[in-house]
Amino acid sequence: MAKPRVGISACLLGRNTRYDGRAKGAPELIAALAPDVEWVPLCPETDAGLGVPRPPMDLYRLADGRIAAITPEGHDCTPQLDAWIAATLPALRRGGLDGAILKARSPSCAIGTALLHDGVPGQNGNPGLATYSASAGEGAPKSVGGTASDGASAPGVFCDGLFAAALKRDIPELSLAEDEDLRSAAQRELFLARLRVHQRLRRDRRWLLVILALLLALLAFMLSSPALSRYLPPCPLHYLSHGRLTCPGCGFTRGWQALLAGDWRGAGVYHPFAFRLLPLLALVALGHGLLCRWQRRRWPWSQWLWTALGAWLAAWLLTLRG
Ligand code: SF4
């Protein structure tokens, strides 16, 4: 049986991909999960061509709000990393990934534990060349004005590494964990369960979509005929409150029937969304497509769906008030 596919920071697998040419293996974690998953090793920094060994880098919030990965010498590695991320994410999405285990505190891989500085290296008390040493953590400053150190316990602001942030933004349904989140057997079991659910949904998605399309077609067919729509179940809220309360979907059937009969005004009276739903959805889909193309990134649909749901509920509350 196919196993869930899990992206993993290559250094955790014991590969010598870190800036200092060493690995940061997690043998216990790898041994525990290896029988149940298929690894997809990734190293954003070496795969982007930054080389091994390479200068360590840290994350800085620049004056324009961007977060950049900069070496102590001031070299901005962000364009190189961004180019690799933009080329890799579509392939990961197509190849089918169920989750990822990423290295804590890395400026590329961390999930919320990468130290974030304000400004640029050598300014605002930020670390410069002299503050790094070969024994530092993944791109971690040894000491910055007494506030930063190699570890999540240091006071300061932390954020996602550049690759982890892109992964969250572009494939939001993925299960993500840092190596340090999976120390106990219980944590690993829970993570594995999430991976298996994702794998099942990914595998069965085509069938689910076919079933959903068939159900929608059947519903549309029943709605198109007053004779058939008699067989649709009554609204439970309307029924149980003896007609005193309506639900957010009440009036939708009659609205659609009016719409199909060419009575646009009547459709709007029965249910505001019956009249406006299709053009609204078409506009949302068009806007979504244009935004993704313009920004060259994939925006999650969830934002639009929540907005549409909010508008629907607001329309329902207005009908209740009336
Ligand atoms: S933490 Fe990420 S970027 Fe750094 S060596 Fe490991 S895989 Fe590569």
Boltz pocket constraint, residues with backbone or C-beta under 6 A from the ligand:
constraints:
  - pocket:
      binder: B
      contacts: [[A, 8], [A, 9], [A, 10], [A, 11], [A, 12], [A, 17], [A, 18], [A, 19], [A, 42], [A, 43], [A, 44], [A, 45], [A, 46], [A, 103], [A, 106], [A, 108], [A, 109], [A, 138]]
      max_distance: 6.0
